[in-house]
Amino acid sequence: MSVGAKSEEYKPISTPRGNRPWMIAILALLIILGGLVIFAALAGGTGLAIVNSNANKVIAPEAFVRVQNDHVLRPSDMAYGYHVPAGEEVRYGNDYYIGQFGEYQGKSFIVETGRVDGWKLRIKRDSSKDITPAVFESYVEVYETADGASLALSPEWFWAYNDADRAPDEFVKNGCDIGQECLLFTYEDFDPATGLTTERYDVAFRYHNIITWVSGRSLDIEISRSDVLNAAQTLYDKLQTEELVNAD
């Protein structure tokens, strides 16, 4: 039979009109019951939240805040010996942020981006004899949405673009590919009195609604770009173990 030809043997199946409301009601009930079964199965897991199959996801902010201190760079993540100096680990909450950047700028940033909370940690090398970066700093921040986190990393709001006192020497184009968005920027400081050069590499990336920033600093013979990229990758790998929830 050619395309478009009508077969005389074909008889469409019809449903009596009086039965259709009952069939629709039964179908709706089955869909609801199926959703409840999936919800219960996922909620019983050990992750932060329920997995959502939508393309755009966020880590539930209120759940992530409880474990955010696990997502900064710690001595146990390092191949060489490091320690946390006294007072160098703090909750980087919104009140702290406002105190650091000023009331107007801080509150404007929080309102525009939907910042929820954060954590920061500084670790220092145990021995100057080790050929490894002297200092690492890492920050993690959680936002209400992925769009808010993306805005926080944009030239409109991210501090490296706007803070003249801390402006990088260079933003490295295509310097990193960690997460959904990634920045690599560098600093170099030559001390004419000693003839020594200190280098610093910073990596900031977005993973859904989380922003992570890692900075490494040391003499130029002790540090390389890969040291900080590897540290950032370690934190990215940690984030990937968390379950996701909610369409953004």
ChimeraX commands (.cxc) that place a marker at each C-alpha (Angstrom):
marker #1 position 0.00,0.00,0.00 radius 0.5
marker #1 position 1.48,3.39,-0.98 radius 0.5
marker #1 position 1.88,6.25,1.44 radius 0.5
marker #1 position -1.40,8.06,1.83 radius 0.5
marker #1 position -3.53,5.18,0.54 radius 0.5
marker #1 position -6.43,4.15,2.75 radius 0.5
marker #1 position -6.86,0.48,3.65 radius 0.5
marker #1 position -10.37,-0.80,3.75 radius 0.5
marker #1 position -9.36,-3.29,6.45 radius 0.5
marker #1 position -8.27,-0.48,8.81 radius 0.5
marker #1 position -10.79,0.22,11.55 radius 0.5
marker #1 position -9.83,2.82,14.15 radius 0.5
marker #1 position -10.34,1.75,17.75 radius 0.5
marker #1 position -12.87,3.97,19.45 radius 0.5
marker #1 position -13.55,4.49,23.14 radius 0.5
marker #1 position -17.09,5.14,24.32 radius 0.5
marker #1 position -17.33,8.76,25.44 radius 0.5
marker #1 position -18.86,7.80,28.76 radius 0.5
marker #1 position -15.74,5.84,29.80 radius 0.5
marker #1 position -13.14,8.53,29.04 radius 0.5
marker #1 position -13.33,10.49,32.35 radius 0.5
marker #1 position -12.78,7.26,34.31 radius 0.5
marker #1 position -9.79,6.30,32.18 radius 0.5
marker #1 position -8.25,9.77,32.61 radius 0.5
marker #1 position -8.74,9.61,36.38 radius 0.5
marker #1 position -7.13,6.17,36.60 radius 0.5
marker #1 position -4.17,7.28,34.47 radius 0.5
marker #1 position -3.62,10.36,36.65 radius 0.5
marker #1 position -3.71,8.21,39.79 radius 0.5
marker #1 position -1.10,5.84,38.37 radius 0.5
marker #1 position 1.19,8.75,37.52 radius 0.5
marker #1 position 0.88,10.17,41.04 radius 0.5
marker #1 position 1.56,6.78,42.67 radius 0.5
marker #1 position 4.59,6.25,40.45 radius 0.5
marker #1 position 5.98,9.64,41.42 radius 0.5
marker #1 position 5.53,8.87,45.11 radius 0.5
marker #1 position 7.42,5.59,44.75 radius 0.5
marker #1 position 10.35,7.33,43.03 radius 0.5
marker #1 position 10.34,10.10,45.65 radius 0.5
marker #1 position 10.49,7.61,48.53 radius 0.5
marker #1 position 13.29,5.60,46.92 radius 0.5
marker #1 position 15.48,8.64,46.33 radius 0.5
marker #1 position 14.80,10.26,49.68 radius 0.5
marker #1 position 16.16,7.18,51.44 radius 0.5
marker #1 position 19.67,7.74,50.08 radius 0.5
marker #1 position 22.61,9.16,51.96 radius 0.5
marker #1 position 23.29,12.15,49.68 radius 0.5
marker #1 position 22.37,15.74,50.33 radius 0.5
marker #1 position 19.10,15.76,48.45 radius 0.5
marker #1 position 16.87,14.11,45.90 radius 0.5
marker #1 position 18.20,13.65,42.38 radius 0.5
marker #1 position 16.32,15.58,39.71 radius 0.5
marker #1 position 16.68,14.44,36.11 radius 0.5
marker #1 position 16.27,17.91,34.61 radius 0.5
marker #1 position 19.24,19.33,32.75 radius 0.5
marker #1 position 19.67,22.35,35.05 radius 0.5
marker #1 position 20.30,21.32,38.64 radius 0.5
marker #1 position 21.33,22.88,41.90 radius 0.5
marker #1 position 22.68,21.49,45.13 radius 0.5
marker #1 position 20.09,22.21,47.83 radius 0.5
marker #1 position 21.56,25.29,49.59 radius 0.5
marker #1 position 20.25,24.55,53.08 radius 0.5
marker #1 position 21.72,21.03,52.90 radius 0.5
marker #1 position 25.05,22.14,51.44 radius 0.5
marker #1 position 25.59,24.72,54.18 radius 0.5
marker #1 position 25.76,21.87,56.70 radius 0.5
marker #1 position 28.70,20.27,54.88 radius 0.5
marker #1 position 30.33,23.25,53.16 radius 0.5
marker #1 position 33.42,23.03,55.38 radius 0.5
marker #1 position 34.17,19.66,53.73 radius 0.5
marker #1 position 34.57,21.41,50.37 radius 0.5
marker #1 position 37.61,23.57,51.03 radius 0.5
marker #1 position 41.21,22.44,50.59 radius 0.5
marker #1 position 42.50,20.69,53.71 radius 0.5
marker #1 position 45.92,19.33,54.75 radius 0.5
marker #1 position 44.62,15.79,54.21 radius 0.5
marker #1 position 44.14,16.62,50.51 radius 0.5
marker #1 position 47.83,17.41,50.04 radius 0.5
marker #1 position 50.77,15.17,49.15 radius 0.5
marker #1 position 53.12,17.16,51.41 radius 0.5
marker #1 position 52.65,18.31,54.99 radius 0.5
marker #1 position 50.38,21.32,55.57 radius 0.5
marker #1 position 48.58,22.73,58.58 radius 0.5
marker #1 position 45.83,25.23,59.34 radius 0.5
marker #1 position 47.26,28.27,61.18 radius 0.5
marker #1 position 45.24,29.59,64.10 radius 0.5
marker #1 position 42.28,31.69,63.02 radius 0.5
marker #1 position 42.62,30.77,59.34 radius 0.5
marker #1 position 39.38,28.80,59.04 radius 0.5
marker #1 position 36.13,30.75,59.23 radius 0.5
marker #1 position 32.55,30.61,58.11 radius 0.5
marker #1 position 32.31,33.10,55.27 radius 0.5
marker #1 position 28.67,33.98,55.85 radius 0.5
marker #1 position 26.77,36.92,54.45 radius 0.5
marker #1 position 27.40,39.02,57.56 radius 0.5
marker #1 position 31.14,38.38,57.21 radius 0.5
marker #1 position 30.93,39.25,53.51 radius 0.5
marker #1 position 29.18,42.55,54.24 radius 0.5
marker #1 position 31.78,43.39,56.87 radius 0.5
marker #1 position 34.58,42.79,54.37 radius 0.5
marker #1 position 33.16,44.59,51.36 radius 0.5
marker #1 position 31.00,47.26,52.98 radius 0.5
marker #1 position 27.29,47.48,53.61 radius 0.5
marker #1 position 26.13,48.81,50.26 radius 0.5
marker #1 position 28.34,46.70,48.02 radius 0.5
marker #1 position 27.97,43.60,50.16 radius 0.5
marker #1 position 24.19,43.77,50.40 radius 0.5
marker #1 position 23.86,44.60,46.70 radius 0.5
marker #1 position 25.92,41.54,45.81 radius 0.5
marker #1 position 23.86,39.27,48.06 radius 0.5
marker #1 position 20.54,40.55,46.70 radius 0.5
marker #1 position 21.59,40.37,43.04 radius 0.5
marker #1 position 23.25,36.94,43.16 radius 0.5
marker #1 position 21.23,35.16,45.84 radius 0.5
marker #1 position 24.31,34.30,47.89 radius 0.5
marker #1 position 23.43,32.01,50.82 radius 0.5
marker #1 position 26.64,31.23,52.71 radius 0.5
marker #1 position 30.30,30.32,52.41 radius 0.5
marker #1 position 33.44,28.95,54.05 radius 0.5
marker #1 position 37.13,29.77,53.73 radius 0.5
marker #1 position 40.34,28.11,54.82 radius 0.5
marker #1 position 44.05,28.85,54.56 radius 0.5
marker #1 position 46.68,26.13,54.83 radius 0.5
marker #1 position 50.42,26.60,55.18 radius 0.5
marker #1 position 53.33,24.34,54.30 radius 0.5
marker #1 position 54.89,22.56,57.27 radius 0.5
marker #1 position 58.51,22.65,56.10 radius 0.5
marker #1 position 60.33,25.22,54.00 radius 0.5
marker #1 position 62.50,22.37,52.73 radius 0.5
marker #1 position 59.62,20.93,50.72 radius 0.5
marker #1 position 59.40,22.04,47.11 radius 0.5
marker #1 position 55.70,22.72,47.10 radius 0.5
marker #1 position 53.57,25.91,47.30 radius 0.5
marker #1 position 54.00,27.73,50.60 radius 0.5
marker #1 position 50.34,28.72,51.02 radius 0.5
marker #1 position 46.94,27.69,49.69 radius 0.5
marker #1 position 43.68,29.52,50.26 radius 0.5
marker #1 position 40.31,28.13,49.28 radius 0.5
marker #1 position 36.77,29.43,49.42 radius 0.5
marker #1 position 33.42,27.83,48.72 radius 0.5
marker #1 position 30.15,29.74,48.33 radius 0.5
marker #1 position 26.61,28.48,47.79 radius 0.5
marker #1 position 23.93,30.42,45.92 radius 0.5
marker #1 position 20.21,29.90,45.59 radius 0.5
marker #1 position 20.42,29.23,41.84 radius 0.5
marker #1 position 22.94,28.34,39.17 radius 0.5
marker #1 position 22.17,31.64,37.44 radius 0.5
marker #1 position 23.03,33.52,40.62 radius 0.5
marker #1 position 26.35,31.69,40.94 radius 0.5
marker #1 position 27.12,32.43,37.30 radius 0.5
marker #1 position 26.44,36.12,37.91 radius 0.5
marker #1 position 28.73,36.04,40.96 radius 0.5
marker #1 position 31.56,34.80,38.72 radius 0.5
marker #1 position 30.89,37.34,35.97 radius 0.5
marker #1 position 32.88,40.54,35.29 radius 0.5
marker #1 position 29.95,42.46,36.78 radius 0.5
marker #1 position 30.50,41.06,40.27 radius 0.5
marker #1 position 33.56,38.83,40.67 radius 0.5
marker #1 position 36.15,40.62,42.79 radius 0.5
marker #1 position 39.13,39.89,40.52 radius 0.5
marker #1 position 37.58,42.05,37.81 radius 0.5
marker #1 position 36.59,44.91,40.08 radius 0.5
marker #1 position 39.01,45.19,43.00 radius 0.5
marker #1 position 41.82,47.48,41.84 radius 0.5
marker #1 position 44.01,46.59,44.82 radius 0.5
marker #1 position 43.82,42.88,44.00 radius 0.5
marker #1 position 43.67,43.03,40.21 radius 0.5
marker #1 position 45.52,40.10,38.58 radius 0.5
marker #1 position 48.46,40.57,36.24 radius 0.5
marker #1 position 46.77,38.30,33.72 radius 0.5
marker #1 position 43.54,36.46,33.05 radius 0.5
marker #1 position 44.63,33.33,31.18 radius 0.5
marker #1 position 42.30,32.75,28.25 radius 0.5
marker #1 position 41.00,29.16,28.20 radius 0.5
marker #1 position 43.32,28.47,31.12 radius 0.5
marker #1 position 41.06,25.91,32.80 radius 0.5
marker #1 position 38.02,23.77,32.10 radius 0.5
marker #1 position 36.81,22.73,35.56 radius 0.5
marker #1 position 33.06,22.84,36.18 radius 0.5
marker #1 position 30.59,24.74,34.01 radius 0.5
marker #1 position 32.62,27.98,34.12 radius 0.5
marker #1 position 36.27,28.45,35.05 radius 0.5
marker #1 position 38.72,31.32,35.47 radius 0.5
marker #1 position 42.50,31.15,35.79 radius 0.5
marker #1 position 44.38,34.33,36.70 radius 0.5
marker #1 position 47.92,35.01,37.82 radius 0.5
marker #1 position 50.11,37.37,39.83 radius 0.5
marker #1 position 53.86,37.94,39.86 radius 0.5
marker #1 position 55.82,39.98,42.37 radius 0.5
marker #1 position 59.56,40.66,42.04 radius 0.5
marker #1 position 61.43,41.86,45.12 radius 0.5
marker #1 position 64.48,43.87,44.02 radius 0.5
marker #1 position 65.95,43.75,47.53 radius 0.5
marker #1 position 66.24,39.96,47.49 radius 0.5
marker #1 position 66.09,39.26,43.78 radius 0.5
marker #1 position 63.32,36.74,44.40 radius 0.5
marker #1 position 60.08,36.38,42.47 radius 0.5
marker #1 position 56.84,35.23,44.09 radius 0.5
marker #1 position 54.11,33.79,41.90 radius 0.5
marker #1 position 50.46,33.23,42.61 radius 0.5
marker #1 position 47.87,31.29,40.63 radius 0.5
marker #1 position 44.12,31.47,41.23 radius 0.5
marker #1 position 41.40,29.19,39.89 radius 0.5
marker #1 position 37.72,29.98,40.36 radius 0.5
marker #1 position 35.03,27.71,38.98 radius 0.5
marker #1 position 31.28,27.18,39.10 radius 0.5
marker #1 position 29.63,23.82,39.69 radius 0.5
marker #1 position 25.89,24.41,39.31 radius 0.5
marker #1 position 25.05,26.85,42.16 radius 0.5
marker #1 position 28.42,26.50,43.94 radius 0.5
marker #1 position 31.43,28.77,43.44 radius 0.5
marker #1 position 34.87,27.49,44.48 radius 0.5
marker #1 position 38.03,29.59,44.43 radius 0.5
marker #1 position 41.53,28.23,45.09 radius 0.5
marker #1 position 44.71,30.29,45.33 radius 0.5
marker #1 position 48.32,29.10,45.66 radius 0.5
marker #1 position 51.34,31.32,46.37 radius 0.5
marker #1 position 55.08,30.67,46.65 radius 0.5
marker #1 position 58.50,31.41,45.18 radius 0.5
marker #1 position 58.53,30.86,41.44 radius 0.5
marker #1 position 60.76,27.79,41.75 radius 0.5
marker #1 position 58.28,26.14,44.15 radius 0.5
marker #1 position 54.96,26.63,42.39 radius 0.5
marker #1 position 53.46,25.99,38.99 radius 0.5
marker #1 position 50.08,26.47,37.37 radius 0.5
marker #1 position 49.39,22.76,37.59 radius 0.5
marker #1 position 49.73,22.82,41.40 radius 0.5
marker #1 position 46.69,25.07,41.73 radius 0.5
marker #1 position 44.76,23.43,38.89 radius 0.5
marker #1 position 45.23,20.06,40.59 radius 0.5
marker #1 position 44.02,21.52,43.90 radius 0.5
marker #1 position 40.93,22.94,42.19 radius 0.5
marker #1 position 40.29,19.59,40.51 radius 0.5
marker #1 position 40.40,17.90,43.92 radius 0.5
marker #1 position 37.63,20.18,45.17 radius 0.5
marker #1 position 35.63,19.69,41.99 radius 0.5
marker #1 position 35.82,15.93,42.47 radius 0.5
marker #1 position 34.48,16.35,46.02 radius 0.5
marker #1 position 31.53,18.39,44.77 radius 0.5
marker #1 position 30.61,15.74,42.24 radius 0.5
marker #1 position 29.92,13.28,45.04 radius 0.5
marker #1 position 26.97,15.40,46.22 radius 0.5
marker #1 position 23.51,14.66,44.92 radius 0.5
marker #1 position 21.55,17.36,43.15 radius 0.5
marker #1 position 18.04,18.65,43.50 radius 0.5
marker #1 position 15.61,21.10,41.89 radius 0.5
marker #1 position 15.42,22.46,38.36 radius 0.5
marker #1 position 17.01,25.88,38.16 radius 0.5
marker link #1:1,2 radius 0.2
marker link #1:2,3 radius 0.2
marker link #1:3,4 radius 0.2
marker link #1:4,5 radius 0.2
marker link #1:5,6 radius 0.2
marker link #1:6,7 radius 0.2
marker link #1:7,8 radius 0.2
marker link #1:8,9 radius 0.2
marker link #1:9,10 radius 0.2
marker link #1:10,11 radius 0.2
marker link #1:11,12 radius 0.2
marker link #1:12,13 radius 0.2
marker link #1:13,14 radius 0.2
marker link #1:14,15 radius 0.2
marker link #1:15,16 radius 0.2
marker link #1:16,17 radius 0.2
marker link #1:17,18 radius 0.2
marker link #1:18,19 radius 0.2
marker link #1:19,20 radius 0.2
marker link #1:20,21 radius 0.2
marker link #1:21,22 radius 0.2
marker link #1:22,23 radius 0.2
marker link #1:23,24 radius 0.2
marker link #1:24,25 radius 0.2
marker link #1:25,26 radius 0.2
marker link #1:26,27 radius 0.2
marker link #1:27,28 radius 0.2
marker link #1:28,29 radius 0.2
marker link #1:29,30 radius 0.2
marker link #1:30,31 radius 0.2
marker link #1:31,32 radius 0.2
marker link #1:32,33 radius 0.2
marker link #1:33,34 radius 0.2
marker link #1:34,35 radius 0.2
marker link #1:35,36 radius 0.2
marker link #1:36,37 radius 0.2
marker link #1:37,38 radius 0.2
marker link #1:38,39 radius 0.2
marker link #1:39,40 radius 0.2
marker link #1:40,41 radius 0.2
marker link #1:41,42 radius 0.2
marker link #1:42,43 radius 0.2
marker link #1:43,44 radius 0.2
marker link #1:44,45 radius 0.2
marker link #1:45,46 radius 0.2
marker link #1:46,47 radius 0.2
marker link #1:47,48 radius 0.2
marker link #1:48,49 radius 0.2
marker link #1:49,50 radius 0.2
marker link #1:50,51 radius 0.2
marker link #1:51,52 radius 0.2
marker link #1:52,53 radius 0.2
marker link #1:53,54 radius 0.2
marker link #1:54,55 radius 0.2
marker link #1:55,56 radius 0.2
marker link #1:56,57 radius 0.2
marker link #1:57,58 radius 0.2
marker link #1:58,59 radius 0.2
marker link #1:59,60 radius 0.2
marker link #1:60,61 radius 0.2
marker link #1:61,62 radius 0.2
marker link #1:62,63 radius 0.2
marker link #1:63,64 radius 0.2
marker link #1:64,65 radius 0.2
marker link #1:65,66 radius 0.2
marker link #1:66,67 radius 0.2
marker link #1:67,68 radius 0.2
marker link #1:68,69 radius 0.2
marker link #1:69,70 radius 0.2
marker link #1:70,71 radius 0.2
marker link #1:71,72 radius 0.2
marker link #1:72,73 radius 0.2
marker link #1:73,74 radius 0.2
marker link #1:74,75 radius 0.2
marker link #1:75,76 radius 0.2
marker link #1:76,77 radius 0.2
marker link #1:77,78 radius 0.2
marker link #1:78,79 radius 0.2
marker link #1:79,80 radius 0.2
marker link #1:80,81 radius 0.2
marker link #1:81,82 radius 0.2
marker link #1:82,83 radius 0.2
marker link #1:83,84 radius 0.2
marker link #1:84,85 radius 0.2
marker link #1:85,86 radius 0.2
marker link #1:86,87 radius 0.2
marker link #1:87,88 radius 0.2
marker link #1:88,89 radius 0.2
marker link #1:89,90 radius 0.2
marker link #1:90,91 radius 0.2
marker link #1:91,92 radius 0.2
marker link #1:92,93 radius 0.2
marker link #1:93,94 radius 0.2
marker link #1:94,95 radius 0.2
marker link #1:95,96 radius 0.2
marker link #1:96,97 radius 0.2
marker link #1:97,98 radius 0.2
marker link #1:98,99 radius 0.2
marker link #1:99,100 radius 0.2
marker link #1:100,101 radius 0.2
marker link #1:101,102 radius 0.2
marker link #1:102,103 radius 0.2
marker link #1:103,104 radius 0.2
marker link #1:104,105 radius 0.2
marker link #1:105,106 radius 0.2
marker link #1:106,107 radius 0.2
marker link #1:107,108 radius 0.2
marker link #1:108,109 radius 0.2
marker link #1:109,110 radius 0.2
marker link #1:110,111 radius 0.2
marker link #1:111,112 radius 0.2
marker link #1:112,113 radius 0.2
marker link #1:113,114 radius 0.2
marker link #1:114,115 radius 0.2
marker link #1:115,116 radius 0.2
marker link #1:116,117 radius 0.2
marker link #1:117,118 radius 0.2
marker link #1:118,119 radius 0.2
marker link #1:119,120 radius 0.2
marker link #1:120,121 radius 0.2
marker link #1:121,122 radius 0.2
marker link #1:122,123 radius 0.2
marker link #1:123,124 radius 0.2
marker link #1:124,125 radius 0.2
marker link #1:125,126 radius 0.2
marker link #1:126,127 radius 0.2
marker link #1:127,128 radius 0.2
marker link #1:128,129 radius 0.2
marker link #1:129,130 radius 0.2
marker link #1:130,131 radius 0.2
marker link #1:131,132 radius 0.2
marker link #1:132,133 radius 0.2
marker link #1:133,134 radius 0.2
marker link #1:134,135 radius 0.2
marker link #1:135,136 radius 0.2
marker link #1:136,137 radius 0.2
marker link #1:137,138 radius 0.2
marker link #1:138,139 radius 0.2
marker link #1:139,140 radius 0.2
marker link #1:140,141 radius 0.2
marker link #1:141,142 radius 0.2
marker link #1:142,143 radius 0.2
marker link #1:143,144 radius 0.2
marker link #1:144,145 radius 0.2
marker link #1:145,146 radius 0.2
marker link #1:146,147 radius 0.2
marker link #1:147,148 radius 0.2
marker link #1:148,149 radius 0.2
marker link #1:149,150 radius 0.2
marker link #1:150,151 radius 0.2
marker link #1:151,152 radius 0.2
marker link #1:152,153 radius 0.2
marker link #1:153,154 radius 0.2
marker link #1:154,155 radius 0.2
marker link #1:155,156 radius 0.2
marker link #1:156,157 radius 0.2
marker link #1:157,158 radius 0.2
marker link #1:158,159 radius 0.2
marker link #1:159,160 radius 0.2
marker link #1:160,161 radius 0.2
marker link #1:161,162 radius 0.2
marker link #1:162,163 radius 0.2
marker link #1:163,164 radius 0.2
marker link #1:164,165 radius 0.2
marker link #1:165,166 radius 0.2
marker link #1:166,167 radius 0.2
marker link #1:167,168 radius 0.2
marker link #1:168,169 radius 0.2
marker link #1:169,170 radius 0.2
marker link #1:170,171 radius 0.2
marker link #1:171,172 radius 0.2
marker link #1:172,173 radius 0.2
marker link #1:173,174 radius 0.2
marker link #1:174,175 radius 0.2
marker link #1:175,176 radius 0.2
marker link #1:176,177 radius 0.2
marker link #1:177,178 radius 0.2
marker link #1:178,179 radius 0.2
marker link #1:179,180 radius 0.2
marker link #1:180,181 radius 0.2
marker link #1:181,182 radius 0.2
marker link #1:182,183 radius 0.2
marker link #1:183,184 radius 0.2
marker link #1:184,185 radius 0.2
marker link #1:185,186 radius 0.2
marker link #1:186,187 radius 0.2
marker link #1:187,188 radius 0.2
marker link #1:188,189 radius 0.2
marker link #1:189,190 radius 0.2
marker link #1:190,191 radius 0.2
marker link #1:191,192 radius 0.2
marker link #1:192,193 radius 0.2
marker link #1:193,194 radius 0.2
marker link #1:194,195 radius 0.2
marker link #1:195,196 radius 0.2
marker link #1:196,197 radius 0.2
marker link #1:197,198 radius 0.2
marker link #1:198,199 radius 0.2
marker link #1:199,200 radius 0.2
marker link #1:200,201 radius 0.2
marker link #1:201,202 radius 0.2
marker link #1:202,203 radius 0.2
marker link #1:203,204 radius 0.2
marker link #1:204,205 radius 0.2
marker link #1:205,206 radius 0.2
marker link #1:206,207 radius 0.2
marker link #1:207,208 radius 0.2
marker link #1:208,209 radius 0.2
marker link #1:209,210 radius 0.2
marker link #1:210,211 radius 0.2
marker link #1:211,212 radius 0.2
marker link #1:212,213 radius 0.2
marker link #1:213,214 radius 0.2
marker link #1:214,215 radius 0.2
marker link #1:215,216 radius 0.2
marker link #1:216,217 radius 0.2
marker link #1:217,218 radius 0.2
marker link #1:218,219 radius 0.2
marker link #1:219,220 radius 0.2
marker link #1:220,221 radius 0.2
marker link #1:221,222 radius 0.2
marker link #1:222,223 radius 0.2
marker link #1:223,224 radius 0.2
marker link #1:224,225 radius 0.2
marker link #1:225,226 radius 0.2
marker link #1:226,227 radius 0.2
marker link #1:227,228 radius 0.2
marker link #1:228,229 radius 0.2
marker link #1:229,230 radius 0.2
marker link #1:230,231 radius 0.2
marker link #1:231,232 radius 0.2
marker link #1:232,233 radius 0.2
marker link #1:233,234 radius 0.2
marker link #1:234,235 radius 0.2
marker link #1:235,236 radius 0.2
marker link #1:236,237 radius 0.2
marker link #1:237,238 radius 0.2
marker link #1:238,239 radius 0.2
marker link #1:239,240 radius 0.2
marker link #1:240,241 radius 0.2
marker link #1:241,242 radius 0.2
marker link #1:242,243 radius 0.2
marker link #1:243,244 radius 0.2
marker link #1:244,245 radius 0.2
marker link #1:245,246 radius 0.2
marker link #1:246,247 radius 0.2
marker link #1:247,248 radius 0.2
view
